[in-house]
Amino acid sequence: MYSRRKFVKHSVLGAIGSIPLASSASSILTNTISDIKELELFVFSKHLQFLNYKDMSEAAREIGFDGIDLTVRPKGHVLPEKVADDLPKATEAMKSFGFKNQMITTSIKNANNPIDSNILEVASQQQFMYYRMGWLKYAKSKNIIESVNVFKDQVKKLAHLNQELGIKGTYQNHAGYYMGSSIWDLDQVLEGISKDHMGCQYDITHATVEGGRNWELGFELIKDHINSLVIKDFKWEKVNGKWKSVYAPIGEGMVDFKKFFSLLKKHKIQVPISMHFEYPLGGAEKGKETISVDQKVVFDAMKKDIETLKTYWAEA
């Protein structure tokens, strides 16, 4: 693997070789090192649903993650109706393995919904920094622009609640008939809202599925709203005579990670990353509580994706 240390060394030596003055070289050395940071990787706990809080945290630490993106939603690690009791338990387990409270994934959509607001209050009390909200789906019976205006009001109210509670909301651009899949509508919905209150959880895979070769245009449009990322890979396959996007291990799909990472570096976007593992892993990819493969198969796949991802980051 092309390590980060080698990457920094070669970059610095190249920069120093092009300038004559020692003082300038020192300046380049300092700036280069300070601009290059490691990826901050969180495992999406959906894929460790077969483990309890303690075992999940221990596995995440051993695999090499920096934290856990905890599912707090129906069929998640923490159920919405039990959030007051179970989120502190999950938090304590994660802390015992050195993880900070950073990310949760929810189905929250409405600031006026008592279940949704209760989740946010408890998450805030436990000092979580980010939560992903639920997807907003277009109704085919309604006008698109009218729907966008409704979504904007809905998200704005959540942003106000987030500000009050000191937590950052984030919305994933998910492929399909959802608000945000085409990026332009998510940009309009987030207009005028600080990403400290509500931003975009940019998903390069779903952006590539929907944007094809012009995903970079959508990225340029939404980049200032990005406050977290989702990483996974995919490819197009013909399934039962129909073309479908099929998830794949990192590097075995179509996502141009080197290009994507070069843009992140160019725009100095350093945010938490939730890693998803949606390709076949004995049911772990679907969040099953019982899987049909040995746990080591899942853990090894995760380790391999992490290493591949870090290689792309170093080379970008």
Secondary structure, DSSP 8 states (H G I E B T S, - for coil): ---HHHHHHHHHHHHHHT---HHHHHHHHHHHHHH-----EEEEGGGGTTS-HHHHHHHHHHHT-SEEEEEBSTTSSB-GGGHHHHHHHHHHHHHHTT----EEE-----TT-HHHHHHHHHHHHTT--EEE----B--TTS-HHHHHHHHHHHHHHHHHHHHHHT-EEEEE--SSSBTTTTSHHHHHHHTT--TTTEEEEEEHHHHHHHHGGGHHHHHHHHGGGEEEEEE-EEEEEEETTEEEEEEE-TTSSS--HHHHHHHHHHTT----EEE---S-STTGGGT-SS-SS-HHHHHHHHHHHHHHHHHHHHH-
